[in-house]
Amino acid sequence: MGQEEEDTVGVEEVKEQEQEQEQEEEEIGTSSWNQRKQTQIVQLSEKLIHGDLESQIQAARDIRKLVRKSSSSSSPSSSSSVKTRSKLAAAGVIQPLVFMLVSPNMDAREASLLALLNLAVRNERNKVKIVTAGAIPPLVELLKIQNSSIRELATAAILTLSAAAPNKHTIVASGAAPLLVQVLSSGSVQGKVDAVTALHNLSTCPENSTAILDAKAVLPLINLLKECKKYSKFAEKTTALLEILSNSEEGRIAISNSDGGILTLVETVEDGSLVSTEHAVGALLSLCQSCRDKYRKLILNEGAIPGLLRLTLKLLYPARSLLKQVEIAGVNELDFTGVSFLRGDPLTKSLFVFNLILSKTFLT
């Protein structure tokens, strides 16, 4: 028995030694790889700063490959990919990549766009550095060119950069928004998704929400909302933009004049997620508040009552006190433009629209 125990202990010691050796070899391998990567980063930076155009293009392509390789070797949010992006930025690659955006050579523009996109993804600091380096004006110019591939890469770049709060004012001030609206009408499916998301990112700043959109955006947004699943994240962003547009008279006219505009909002109330429903109800509310007589019949004709009623009943329990106040006040006597208990949530918005419509239909 004692001999067996000694043999077992011996085997365990051998295994521990083998594991320690493997760990040491792995650490040495990792250290060696990190050294090679750092050397490569320095070389790429040198080529970008001091190389000829062909060397710069190849360096930009290699930067994209290096970042993608770091991301694919482990999870996208891993420390390896984060460090690679940060070390590339620290090596000074961002500024020469931004300079390449204005090159007359289209290969240079495309290579630098792809490199900057990969540097910016999941790295807030790099997003800000890229904008600070002056990337937005050339990106706006790229939105204007006929090359659809480059234009949609520029859209994707603006989308990525717009996710950083410090960049939003600069992007709005650059005049990018009207060009993104054009992409809504003429871009590929991915280009349209990127444009909507970029506009939604920019609209989340209170000072930007009314400045980025005009009524020209209504028709393409309505068409996109028609085609997508009403409960999708894309529908949530699209209806959020339509609600913003409904706050202006031009936007309201465009919504009501669009083929199926009001119907699409009504369908979103019926089939959308809670978020998209809230925005769709908010848009209908804006129409009703602006001119009840003008828009009430249009909304009723599209069958809004069943959807609004279902939403109200679905959320009925937490609304009992609200309904009681409506009952006590009497819908006809209630001043809906100054109701004190409206808080902007989906329930009160739906009830408000519902009662605005009812007050001129069934209760008069």
Protein Blocks (a to p, Z undefined) as FASTA:
>chain_A
ZZmmmmmmmmmmmmmmmmmmmmmmmmmmmmmmmmmmmmmmmmmmmmmmmmcfklmmmmmm
mmmmmmmmmmmmmcfkbmklmmmmmmmmmnopmmmmmmmmmpcblklmmmmmmmmmmmmg
oplklmmmmmmnopmmmmmmmmmpmblmlmmmmmmmmmmmmmpmklmmmmmmnommmmmm
mmmmmmcfklmmmmmmmmmmmmmpmklmmmmpcfklmmmmmmmmmmmcfkbmklmmmmmm
mmmmmmpmklmmmmmmpghklmmmmmmmmmmcfklmmmmmmmmmmmmmmommlmmmmmmm
nopmmmmmmmmmmmmmmmmmmmmmmmmnopmlpcfklcfkbgoiaklmmmmmmmmmmmmm
mmZZ
